[in-house]
Amino acid sequence: MADSSQKMSYQAGEAKGQAEEKASNLMDKASNAAQSAKETIQEAGQQMMAKAQGAADAIKDATGMNK
């Protein structure tokens, strides 16, 4: 039979382990959110560049500079 101080020590260790796991999960979620935001920004930048290139080409076509 474990005495009460051993039980308390075990429970404290359990609580510490659970807190560490929760913190780790939160860090993973934050990292995933940051990565997702980075990818979204990169996609938006690529779309803007493509649109700008399309607009530049349209202007060149309209002004006859594309020949």
TAHUZI-V762449 format. One line per field, one symbol per residue. psi: psi as a letter, one per 20 degrees, with the letter a starting at -180 (. if undefined). A space follows every 10 residues. Layout:
psi=???
This chain:
psi=pqrhhggggg hgggggghgh ggggghgggg gggggggghg ggggghgggg gggggggggg ghijij.
